[in-house]
Amino acid sequence: MEVCNCIEPQWPADELLMKYQYISDFFIAIAYFSIPLELIYFVKKSAVFPYRWVLVQFGAFIVLCGATHLINLWTFTTHSRTVALVMTTAKVLTAVVSCATALMLVHIIPDLLSVKTRELFLKNKAAELDREMGLIRTQEETGRHVRMLTHEIRSTLDRHTILKTTLVELGRTLALEECALWMPTRTGLELQLSYTLRHQHPVEYTVPIQLPVINQVFGTSRAVKISPNSPVARLRPVSGKYMLGEVVAVRVPLLHLSNFQINDWPELSTKRYALMVLMLPSDSARQWHVHELELVEVVADQVAVALSHAAILEESMRARDLLMEQNVALDLARREAETAIRARNDFLAVMNHEMRTPMHAIIALSSLLQETELTPEQRLMVETILKSSNLLATLMNDVLDLSRLEDGSLQLELGTFNLHTLFREVLNLIKPIAVVKKLPITLNLAPDLPEFVVGDEKRLMQIILNIVGNAVKFSKQGSISVTALVTKSDTRAADFFVVPTGSHFYLRVKVKDSGAGINPQDIPKLFTKFAQTQSLATRSSGGSGLGLAISKRFVNLMEGNIWIESDGLGKGCTAIFDVKLGISERSNESKQSGIPKVPAIPRHSNFTGLKVLVMDENGVSRMVTKGLLVHLGCEVTTVSSNEECLRVVSHEHKVVFMDVCMPGVENYQIALCIHEKFTKQRHQRPLLVALSGNTDKSTKEKCMSFGLDGVLLKPVSLDNMRDVLSDLLERRVLYEGM
Amino acid sequence: MVLFVCFEQLSPIFLYNSVSWSTLAMNTTVVAQLQRQFQDYIVSLYQQGFLDSQFSELRKLQDEGSPDFVSEVVSLFFDDCSKLINTMSRSLEQPDNVDFKQLDSGVHQLKGSSSSVGARRVKNVCISFKECCDVQNREGCLRCLQQVDYEYKMLKTKLQDLFNLEQQILQAGGTIPQVDIN
């Protein structure tokens, strides 16, 4: 203090300097004071500042420094000891705080610096993420494009549209200059330019398929960058551009229907590919990005799938069209067949009738002619006519029968008959011919063969006759044996099991002859229609060749089987057939057939003495009816009016015939009157029969309501009257069975 | 051996007849000739539709008991015919008041008689006559009446000839052949 305070300013010029010092100090102090304030203010404002304590320290340091400088202001002039003290304190404090701060800063500054580093790091990261997001967005857009492309491609099943759409969409999505599709030709040796995006090529442009660049592309499923100068890429006229855009080519597999497996993508064994070439715009310096290539590959695959779908659809449509055509054709054929069948049936129905009638006439009249007196030549002629017509009739019957058999319209007429008698009859029929040919026929009937059986007698006879007839026909010498037995099990045909059921049994008939025999190879042909074995011997015997076919059909209808065994030519043959027959319950009911018939009534054939009354207004009718009844032996009384009838009728008359032809009810009244008359008496009233012009339902009902016992249709024939009378007398009523 | 063949009725024209000779008493060729004539004649009558099966039924009724049955019936029929025709023509005379009821009953009678005898043509005319009666067609009735008249007279002559033939045969000592028309 002694030093400083007592120093008197040397020069008055130093006063200026002192003034400047004074002012600077002042300003420094202010600055020093305001800096912490600013700091505090801004720190308060900012949310995050980790070093508050440092700030306080720093603030203190600055405040103290400011204080020091402020106090300095008073030291320019003489100042008291207090000021000096304060000054000193301030200085000391400032020193302490500054040192502390200095020490603290040593720790803090590295931290602060590291913050900076982190900040830089984060910024880099952010930039990176931005980049990546850009990429993702691009990819997503690509994906969208692909989806859209796929949708476009797959929205149509038309091949051309698919390909065209592909090119157009790809061109749009990738902003291509040119896009082309090369398809393999039919021969498979060349690629033909089929579709382009922009340029229309009038000439079909082909390149051979074996180019190295093409092989390279076909060898991988990825999109391959190729040189713009390769033949497949040289599509547009070189127009002096600087730089041709990059070209990428990708293969498009052309799949066939047969390539598709259910679960895995087909192994491309067909190796038929089309080539898709994409060109970036020239002069654009654009590069093919990876994602673009991926897009291209995906599209190529989709196109392949779409094309195969289109192909499948085409094929299925074609198949369906074909089926429809076939259906139509079949339908037509069926209708034609039906028409033909109907026509044939009609024809048969007509011919059946038309042919048989003249035939019958011819046969009948020729046989009659035979009976008359003829010269020998005439007799010969007539016999020939008869023989020929019989043959013709048989032929016709055979043909007609066969047609009906084939139709399935033939039905067996079942009836009960005597089997033993049948066989004997057949033999009797055949015997004459056999005797002439000197062929003894033997018949063996098994002892357990039932006598009375149920079956179609006529057809069975036809079968046996046919077979035995054949045997006789084709044998020149030797003998014929016919055996009939009941068979229990069948040993021949494996698929034909014979099981005799309760009331049925299987009849087996074996006809063995010692004739020409049959070649085993010909046996199957025997049963076919119209076929005959071509040996001369058989040729001469005529016949239509239908016999066996018909017999076979009948046998089949009877649920049986027929076959022929032969040991060879010249060794004879055996014809065997089985048929199913029913066993008749009682042998004494052989008279009864399967169709229930009215039991036979013992008929009155003689009506002698039967008293009958005839009432008819018409004299002629009266006389005729009387004559009829008289012829039958009745005693007839005639009356011509109702009143007379009432008067005359008595209990002696058994039947009253009354004519009811006149319209009106008066005639019927008489019946009621007669009823009345006889209810009073004790005698039985006569049977009342009406003679009428018609016997329809209404007439019958009328008669019944008036108490008549029957109605007859005029004019009555003799036989009719006879039947009627016997029925009447038996049953006392005539209405049923009319 | 004689073959008897039955046919369905093919047509009104009986083309196929079968003939059976119950007794062949061929004493003289005259009788045979007469018989053949008779046969042909009667067959022709059938074929031309003058007679039908009822007539043959009538002929069946002729036997020893009633040898003239047929001729009796037939003559009765013709008498009846003429009487009825007279009555009917009288009814149809006045165009104003024609008693169709009476006419109807007359036709009915005629129809009945003709069908009993087997006079086919007469019967057919009667049927159309009845139709005209039903609609009260006088002109039609007149026409039918004329036709009936004509038919019955025609039939009368024919049957007369037939009976004459019969008589001739009987006189010559032969028997009358049976002709069955089914």
Chai-1 contact restraints between the chains, C-beta under 6 A:
chainA,res_idxA,chainB,res_idxB,connection_type,confidence,min_distance_angstrom,max_distance_angstrom,comment,restraint_id
A,H360,B,V5,contact,1.0,0.0,6.0,A-B,restraint_1
A,A361,B,Y16,contact,1.0,0.0,6.0,A-B,restraint_2
A,A364,B,L3,contact,1.0,0.0,6.0,A-B,restraint_3
A,A364,B,V5,contact,1.0,0.0,6.0,A-B,restraint_4
A,S367,B,L3,contact,1.0,0.0,6.0,A-B,restraint_5
A,N618,B,Q109,contact,1.0,0.0,6.0,A-B,restraint_6
A,N618,B,G112,contact,1.0,0.0,6.0,A-B,restraint_7
A,N618,B,S113,contact,1.0,0.0,6.0,A-B,restraint_8
A,G619,B,L76,contact,1.0,0.0,6.0,A-B,restraint_9
A,G619,B,D80,contact,1.0,0.0,6.0,A-B,restraint_10
A,V620,B,L76,contact,1.0,0.0,6.0,A-B,restraint_11
A,V620,B,F77,contact,1.0,0.0,6.0,A-B,restraint_12
A,V620,B,D80,contact,1.0,0.0,6.0,A-B,restraint_13
A,V620,B,S113,contact,1.0,0.0,6.0,A-B,restraint_14
A,V620,B,S116,contact,1.0,0.0,6.0,A-B,restraint_15
A,V620,B,V117,contact,1.0,0.0,6.0,A-B,restraint_16
A,S621,B,G112,contact,1.0,0.0,6.0,A-B,restraint_17
A,S621,B,S116,contact,1.0,0.0,6.0,A-B,restraint_18
A,M623,B,V73,contact,1.0,0.0,6.0,A-B,restraint_19
A,M623,B,L76,contact,1.0,0.0,6.0,A-B,restraint_20
A,V624,B,V73,contact,1.0,0.0,6.0,A-B,restraint_21
A,V624,B,S116,contact,1.0,0.0,6.0,A-B,restraint_22
A,G627,B,L61,contact,1.0,0.0,6.0,A-B,restraint_23
A,G627,B,F69,contact,1.0,0.0,6.0,A-B,restraint_24
A,L628,B,L61,contact,1.0,0.0,6.0,A-B,restraint_25
A,H631,B,L61,contact,1.0,0.0,6.0,A-B,restraint_26
A,C661,B,G112,contact,1.0,0.0,6.0,A-B,restraint_27
A,P715,B,Q54,contact,1.0,0.0,6.0,A-B,restraint_28
A,P715,B,S115,contact,1.0,0.0,6.0,A-B,restraint_29
A,P715,B,S116,contact,1.0,0.0,6.0,A-B,restraint_30
A,S717,B,E57,contact,1.0,0.0,6.0,A-B,restraint_31
A,L718,B,E57,contact,1.0,0.0,6.0,A-B,restraint_32
A,L718,B,K60,contact,1.0,0.0,6.0,A-B,restraint_33
